[in-house]
Amino acid sequence: MSMQDAPSGVALWRRVADGIERDIAGGRFAPGTRLPGETEIAETYRVNRHTVRRALATLAERGLVRAERGSGTYVEAPRLSYPLRSRTRFSEIVGAGGREPRGQMLAASEEPATRDLARVLGVKAGASLTRIDALRFADKTPICVSTSWLSTERFPDAGSIFASARSMTALLAHFGIRDYRRGSTRITADIADASDAARLDLALDRPVLVVDSTDIDADGTPLVVKRSRFAAERVAFEVES
């Protein structure tokens, strides 16, 4: 629909946004596909590129599209249904949704346990912990940034193992722990900081869902403390009893 055919009294950028949204809903632009460039969209709707940018920004705010730096604007996949259960495994959840899970280690380091971390992990304050920062994807879409802490004494060289395995499940299995479960989960909301926003490809003012959790072994011994920040517009948590 050209702008000449659009209802009067509606801002041009809104008409462009509505038109692109209809094309997404109608299947013209499938999830994961790249939209035409700003110039092509501007020519299609007979508007200027500033109008197109505002329309795309509005669609991005609503979670329908995602701008990737230096690449273009892509149609977002539907929200990932993410069950929170006693045995929560990212790769299994993403795979069950028909998408390809992928993990990327961002950094690994050793740091002394704070009083709070020491209490949860059952170690002495100041004991050495291995901190692992990772980014997780569903297909090519970044879903969450996670920071995990483990006892360095119990899990020596955990950073190198995770860098190779790219999975906490595989890391724990390396040390003979093949069954573990979620001991506690706490969910809060926040605004992405600059670092997380860049990694998740979000605007600075976009919300994240923060999941603080502790994983324990079959005997109830704490293994891992984790803080995960999920792009709120890309997941739908489902709490299972």
C-alpha positions, 0 to 999 in steps of 0.5 A: 500500500502506497502512502497515497492510499493510506488512511489520512491522519496517521503519521507516515512512520506509523503507516510504514511500521504497520505495512512492514508488520502486515508483511511479517504477519502475512509471511512475506518476511519470515523469522530470521530473514533480513528486511530490505534496506532503508533506501528500498523501503523508502522507495516502496512507501514513497517516504524519506529514510528518516521516516523509515528509521523511525518506523523500524525503531518502533518495530524494534521496540515492540520486539518484531525486528532486530537491527544488527550493527553493520548487517541490517535489520532482521525479523525477530523469531517468536518469543522462546518458551522457556520453562523454569523447572528443577532441571533447566538446560538451555540447549534442551529448551532451545532445541525443543523449540526447533532452534539451534542452541549455541554458547560462546564463552566471553571470559573466565577468571578467578576471583575471591568469594564474596561473603554472599557467594561463599555462603551459597556455595558453602566455601570460606569467604575469600576462597578462590572461585572461577567466574565464567561469563558466557553468551547464549544464542537460539539460532543467531539470536542472542538470548542471554548473558550469564555469569557463573561462579564455581569453586576453583578447588572443586572444579580446577581449570573450569574455564578452559573446560567450558571454553571447549565444551561451551556447556555447563552440563558438559563441564560438570559431566567432566567432573563426574556430575551427570545429574544436577538440579536447580536448588533455587531460582529468583527472577527480577527485572532490570534495564540492560547495562551498556555491556549486556546491551551490546552483547544482546544487541539491545538498545540501552533502555531495553529491559532484561529479566534477571535470573539468579539461580543455584544448581545442586547435586543429588545430595543437595550440595551447591555446585554453581551460582549463576546470574543470567540476564535474558532479553525480555522481548525474546523469551517467555518464562513458564514456571513449572511445578 
